Amino acid sequence: MSTIGAYFRLARVGWVLVREGVVSALPTQGLPPALALAKSLTTIFVKPRSIKESRAERLARAVSRLGPSYVKIGQFLATRPDVVGVDWSADLALLQDRMAFFPTAISKIQIETSLGRPIDDLYTAFGEPIAAASIAQVHPAEVAGKKVAVKVVRPGVRQRFANDIEGMYLVAHMQERFMRSSRRLRPVEVTRTLEQTTKLEMDLRLEAAALSEIGENTKDDPGFRVPNVDWERTGRDVITMEWIDGIKMSNVAALRAAGHDLDLLAETLIQSFLRHTLRDGFFHADMHPGNLFVDPQGMIVAVDMGIVGRLGKKERRFLAEILYGFITRDYMRVAQVHFEAGYVPSHHDIASFAQAIRAIGEPIHGQPAETISMARLLALLFEVTDLFEMETRPELIMLQKTMVVVEGVSRMLNPRFNMWKASEPVVGNWIRDNLGPKRIMTDLKDGMTAAIKLAEALPEIAAKTEKFHGQLLQMSEHGLRFDTQTAEAIGKAEARHTRSGRLALWVIAIALVSIAIMLA
């Protein structure tokens, strides 16, 4: 029944997309003739108003009609241009996460249920909501005369999302089954990632933990910080944090009027992002201008840490080598790293891949730095990954997409911003520390640590090996024996199987007798 419900919900989604003109805006190139014909027929159902609107406006209207879950799904797909394409990713990134407020009384019930304390014991004042998104809404409040921001999960959002994600799984499975070329993008895995990240985002304790971790990582960083968390007033459905008095980075005129150095802010933003990525391996993966404030002291304050990304030491090292290869124009080394990391299937020719990488890298060196667009480079990169059957790497896609967003914010502050020059100090230091002599010392240290742990575990490994050897000898001499519990479990299973078999035989016999009587 659940699957049937998912099909009905998908039918509604399809109808909304058709009516708002989203389907008619899809590219026809590459579609089978039957699908291309069906797409062309949908134009007769499009609302007249939608025909005059841009594709981004049609998409925004359709997603708003579909509800909070699809706003979140759209925002997630905006981080996956490898799946939806760079152009559609840009349109999805414009989705406004502004939903209707739910009553303050319900927020108070959510808070009291989550924290197990009356609202008056938690806050000296609790105001009406000032912002509402697909997952939660924010209230101003006070604790001992100090203003705080209280984020409360939207009631019923978990069940709504669980219903909607079921339809996404159906689409993903059908895509893998009927569109063989899309299998390298792993649509089912993408949907699973969406489900997992959204479940994490709906547990506000995890957002609080992310704020705390990034706060510790950046405590000595120049020009960047995150709000402090009030852990006493934080639970699964509520997070209480420091109130930020600042100007949103999207309000460039207000920043300029307040006397902030826009060039310095752009430089600080890109350097902070790269520092978090390369140094810490943990970064804010939703750094659009609505989530970035500038406080009166000129510090960038990042909020809404529901979506974060992680990179392990191995991935960071591969990225550093790839970046270093681009900087030095050593495209063969870049290709070798891709093959060593397993990003490119081994049956491809490494020289041909190096040639494709050169096609991406040479324009970087042939243009003024301020004219190079990360979005355009990303589009070229996805074309190359398609040619060489590279499977999707979710953590790298999230990194690349966030870099595009951060570059866009920096260019919004300073249209002639040179992100390559601004990145050089952070990237250069990291490359020197991780690809030079320090890398050898780090590898030796890690190797020694692993060897010590192995030496500590050797007695236990030896004991288990000796016990296993004894069991093998006993089996060879006396045959395989089960313990009493295993033997009883096998006996019960066999008895159930026998009873089921007898019952089936009786059913068959009765059915045959009935058929014989009817025929007589």
N, C-alpha and C positions, 0 to 999 in steps of 0.2 A: 504493500500500500504506500510505503514511503517513497518508493521509486516512481509509482504512478503520480503521486503528488508532485514530485520533482519535474516530471514531464509537463504537467499542467503549468507549473511555475515558469518553466522554460518557454512554454507557448506564450505566456503573458509577456515575458521579457522580449521575445521575438516580435510580438505585435507592437509593443511600445517602440522598439527600435525602428520598425518599419514606418509607423505613423509619424515619428519625429524626423524621418529622413536620414537616419544614420546608416541603414542598410544600403540605400541608394547612393550614399557617398563613398561606399567601399570601392576599392579599385577592382576593375573587371579583369585586368591582365592576369593570366595564369589560371583563371577559373575554368573548369570544364564547361562545355557549351550549355549543358542543361542548367547548371547553376547560374551561368551568365544570363540566360534567358529568364530564369526565375527572378534574379536580381532586377532586371530591367522592368519586369511586371510589377514590382513593388512600388514603383514611382506613382502609380494611379491611386495608392492609398495614403500618400504623404500629405500631411496637412499643408494647405496653401501658405501659411505663415512660415513653415519650416523651409520651403523652397528658397525663400529670400535670405535665409540665415546662413552664416558660415558653418563649416563642418564642426568646429569647436563649440559653437552655440547650440547646434542640434544635439551634439553629444551631451553637453551640460544639462540641457532640458530633459533629455531621455533619462539620464542617470538620476536626476532629481525626482522624476516621477517614480522611478523604481525603488527609491528609498535609501536609508542609511547604509545598508549592507553593500549596495552597488556603488555608492560613493567610495567606500573603503576599497572595494574590489578595483574600481577604476584608478584610485590613487596607487594601489599596489602595482597594477599593470603599467602605470606610468614609469615605474622603476625598472621595467623589463622591456626596453625597446627591441631586444632580440626576439621577443615573442610577438609584439604588436606592430613593430616597425617604428622607426625614429619619428616620422611625422605624426602618427597616431599617439605615440608616447608623449609628444609635445602637447597635443590637444588634451590628453588625459591629465597632464600636469596642471592644466588651468582649471580643473574642477575645484569649485569652491566648497570646502567642507563646512558649510553653514547650514545648520538644521534648525527646526523649530525648537523653542525651549520646552522642557517638560516642567510641571509645577514644582515650586520650591518645597512644598510639603512632601512630595515623593523623594526629593533629594535628601531631606532630613531623615526619612524612613530608611533610605539606602545607607546613609552614614551610620545611623544608630544600629542597624542590623549588622553592618560590617565591623564596627568597632565595639559594639556591646556596651555603649554608654549613652546617656541622654545628650542631646545636642547642646543643652545649656551648660553641661559639665565640660564640653569640649571647646566651645567658642563663646566669647563674651558678646559677640555680635555676628550675625549671619545674614548676608544680603541676598537680593534677587540675582538671578544668573545674568552674566554679561556676555557670555560667548557659548555657543552650542555647536558641537560637531557630531559626526556620525557615531562615535563611540561614547562620548561623555560631554558634559557641560561644566562651565567654570563659574564659581560664586566667589565674590569678595567676602572676607570674614575678618574677625579680629581675635587674637589670642593675647590676653593680658595687655591690651592696648596697642598691640603690634599688628599691622595689616598683613594678611596672608591670602593666598589663592587656594581655593578648594576645588578640586576636580572630582566629579562624581560620574560614575558609569551610568549610561542611559538604561532605564529598566527594560527588560525583555530583549535587549540587543543580542545576547548570546544565543537565544533560541532562534531569533530571526536570522542571524548569520548562519547558524547550523543548517537551517532549511535551505538558504540560498546557496551555500557552498556545495550542497548535494547536487544541485543543477550544474554547477561548475565542473564537478567531477564527471557527470554524464557527458558534457561537451568535450572535456579533455580525453575521455576514453574513446569517444567517437572520432575525434581528431587523430588520435594515434592509430585507430583502426583503418580509417578511410583515407587519410592523407599521409602517406608514407614519408614524404619529404619533411614533415614536421616532427618526426620522431626524435631527431637529434636535439630538438628543443625541449624534449621531455615535458609535454604539457601536463601530464598527470603529476609529475614531480613539482612542476611550477604551482599547480593547484594545492598540492600538499604543503608547499612552502607558504603560500598565501594563508592556508588554514592555520598553520602553526604560528606565523607571525601575528596574525590577528588575535588568536587566542592569547598569546603573550601580551599583546597590546591591551586586551580587555582585563588583564590582571594588573591593577595599578601598583601593586607591590613591586612588580618587576620593572616598571618605569621608574619607580623611586630608587631601585637598586642601580639602574643604569645612570640616573642622575648622580647618585653617590659615587659610582666608580669613575665617571668622567670628571666629577668634581675633584676627586683625589688625583687623577692623572694630570689635571690642568691647573692645580693650585699655584704653581709657580710660573705659569705661562703668561706672557705679556698680552694684555688687551682682550682676554677671553675668559669667560666663566659661565657657570650654570647656577640655577637657583638652589638654595639649601633646602633639604627635606625635613619636615617635622615628622619623625618616625612614630611618635606617640599618637598622632592623628592620621595615620596612614594604614590602609587595609586593602583587601582585594578590590573593593568597589569605591575607594576614596583615597586620594592623595592630597596632603596639605603641604604647601611649599611657600617659600619666600615670595612676597609680592614684588614684582618688578616694575618700578617707575621708569619707563624708558620710551623711546620712539621706535616704532617698527621700521625695519630696514626698507620696507616697501615705500615708506613716506620720505622720499629723497628730499623734497622741498623742506619738510620740517627738520630733517637732519642738517641741511645747509643753514637754515635759519637759526638753529641752535648753536651754530659755530663749530660743528664737528668737521674734522679733516676727512673728506670722503675718500681721497686717495689712500690715506693711511688705513682707513677702515677696510677698503677692498684688499689691501695687501695683508692686513692682519687676518682677515677671513680665510683667504686661500692658504696662508701659512699655518693657521690653526688646524684647518682640515687635514692638510698633509702631515702635520705633526701627530695628530691623533691616529691617522691611518698607519703611517710608517713606524713611528716610535711605539705607540700603544697597541696597535692592531685592533682598536675599538673606536668606532666613529658614529656620530649622529648621521643617520641615513635619510633624514627628511629635513634638510637645511634650506627650505624655501624661505623667502623673505618674511612671510607671516610668522615664522617660528624664531625669528632673530630680532632682538631688540638692542638698542644702544642706550646705556644708562647715562646719567648726567656727567659721569666721570670719563665717558668715552669708551667704556668697556662694552664689548659685544657679549650679550647674554643669550644663550640658546635655550629654548624651552621645548616642550612636547617631545620627550625622548621615548615615544612609543615604538619607533622603528629605529633600530640600530644595526650596525654591521660589524662583523669580526673577520679578521684575517690572521691566520697562524703564522708562525715564524717562517715556515717553508714558503708559503704563498707570498709573504712580504719580500723574501729574498728573490724569488722568481721575478716579482714585479720590479724590484730594484735592478736586476740584471737586464730585464727587457728595457726599462727606462734608460739605463746606462748605454745599452746598445743603440737606442734611438739617438741619444745625445752625441755619441761618437760615430754614428752612421755605420756601425758594424752590424749590418742586417743579417749576415750569416749567423752571428752569435745570438741575435734575437730569435731566429728560426730554430737554432739548436736548443735554446731554453724552452721554447714551446713544445718541442718533441720530448725533451727530458722530463718536463712536467706532465706529459701525457695529455696536453691540451689538443694536440693534433694526432689523429690516427696514424700509426706507424707505417701503413702501406703507402702514404703519400711521399712524394719526392721532396727532400729538404731544400734542395736548390730552388725548386719552383715556389716553395713557400717563402723562401728568402726574397725571391723576386717580387712576390705579392706584398711583402712587408716593405720593401723598398718603395713601392708605389704609394704607400701610406706615409713613409718617413721623409721622402725627398721634398714634398711640398712644405714640410715644417721648416726645412733649411732654406727654401727658396723664397720665403715671404717674410715681411716684417712681422715680428712676434705678435703685435697687437691685432693683426688681421686674421690670425689663425683661430678657427672656431673648434672648440672641443666637440661640439655637437656634430660638425661635419666629419671630423676625424672618427667619431664614434660610428657614424653611418658607414664610412669606408671600412672600418674594422669589422662590422657585422657582415658586410658583403664578402669580405675575405673568409670569415668563419663559415659562411654558407658554402663557398667554393671548396673549402677543405674539410667539410663535414665535422667541424669542431663542435663538441657537445657543449650545452649550456653550463656555465660555471656560475651559479647564483651569487656567490659572494663577490666575484669579480664584476658581474653585471651591476650589482648594487653599488659597488665602488665607482665604476665608470659613470653611472647615471648621476650619482651624487656629485661627482666632480663637475659634470656638465651644469648641474643646478647651481653649484657654488660659483662656477665661472660666470654664469648668467647674472647672479646677484652682484658679483664684483664689477661686471661690465655695466650693470645698471647704475652703480655708484660712480664709476669712471669709465665712460665709453671707450677710452683709449688705454684701458688697463692692460699691462703686459704681464700676463699670468706666468709666463715662462721665466721672466726675470725675477718676479716676486717669489716663485717656487724654488729658485736656485739655492738659496742659503739652506733651507730645510732639506731638500732632496740631496744636495751636495754633501752635507754633513752625514746624512744617513748612509749614502753610498760609501763614503770614506770609512765609516765605522763598520759597515757590514760587508763590503766587498774588498777591503784592504787587509792589512796585517791584523787589525782588531778582530776580523772575522775568524782568522785562524785560531786566535786565542779563545774566542767565544766557543768555537767548535771543540777545541781541546777541553775546555771547561765542561761543556755539555757531555762530551764523551767520558770524562772522568766521573762525572756525577752518575751517568748511566752504568759505568763499570762498578762503582761502589754499590749501587742498588742491586746489581746482579750478584756481586760477591755476598751481600747480606742475605740474599734469597737462596744462595747455593745449598746450604744445609737442608732447607725445606724441599728444594727441587730434588736433591739426592735421596731424601727419605721417601718422597712420593714415587720416584723412579724405581727404588728398591722394592717398594710395596707392589707396584704394577708388575715388575719382573716376577715376583713371587706368585702373583695371581695368574700370570701367563703360564708359568711352570705347572701350577696346580691344574689349570684347565687342560693342558696338554696330557697330563697323566690321568685325570679322572673325568674329563669331559666338562661341558658347560653346565654349571649348577646355578639355580636361582635361590635367593633367600626366601624365607617363608612369606614375607609380605608380597613379593613379586609373584610367587607361585599362586597365592590366593587371588591376586588381582587378575592373573591370566585365567584362573578357573572361573571367576565370576563373569569375566568377559565372554568366555566360551559358553557358559551356561546361558547368558543372555542371547548369544548368537544362535544357540540350539533352539531356545524357546521361540525366538523370532522366526527361525527357519520352519519349525513345526507349525506355527501360526500361519505363516505364508502358505504352506502346503494345504492346511485345512481350508483356507480361503479359496485357493485354487480349486480344491476338490468340490467345495460347495458350489462354486461358480459353474463348474463343469456339469454337476448334477442338475443345477437349475436350468442350464442351457438345454440339457438333454430332455428334461421334463417339458420345457416350452416347445421344443421341436416335435415331441411326441404328441 
